[in-house]
Structure formats: structure tokens, C-alpha cells
Amino acid sequence: MKKYRVVFHLTEIERANLALNNVRNLLAELGEDQVDAEVVTNSEGVKALLKSSPRSEGIDELSAKGVRFVLCSKSLKAMGLEKSEFVTIAEVVPSGTGELVKKQAEGWAYVRP
């Protein structure tokens, strides 16, 4: 079992690089085997997980280290986007806010870069 559980909340595309760097730095400091990390995207933040995003390689790299990436289905619907437009490792959840509340209720630390 991993020691630390952290959920990162990404709502702005402009903060995507910062969020990914925060995740990388956390894994480097605490150890990949000591951290469960999830990046929850909603609003404009979902665009960071598009296949066409310049960040897709870094997302794949972090996913290989166990980081989970999720998309808010309500944000996708509001923007007229389809799951097929996003990196394959991205998972869709009913709502980003609901995912955040569940994680925090389970004791996950919350970080908003």
C-alpha cells in the first residue's frame, strides 16, 4: 500500500505544465512507490489531455509511473468534445467535482496548481 494519496485539480489549460511539474516533483521527492496520484481535469483543464496537446508525451510518462488522469464528462459535453479526442489513458468520470469530493472524503490531499 502506498503511503501518500494526492489529487491534483486542473481547471485551466494555462496551468497544465505547472500541474504536471508538480506531479513529477512530488514523485521525485517522495518516491513513485510511495505516492498514489490522480489528476482531475474539468472546465478548460480537460484540454490538457487532448491527443493533440504538446503535453501528451509527459502525460504518458506519468501514467507509466502510476498517475491516473481523469476527465469530467460534464465538461466534455459542455465543450462538445468526445473521449476519442483524448489520450487513451484518460478516464472519464461523471463529474470532476464529484471525483474531488470522493477523494477528499477518502483522505486524499488536495493540490490546485
ABEGO torsion letter per residue (X at the ends): XBABBBBBBBABAAAAAAAAAAAAAAAAAAEAAABBBBBBBBEAAAAAABAABAAAAAAAAAAAAGBBBBBBAAAAAAAGBBAAABBAABBBBABAAAAAAAAAAAGBBBBBX
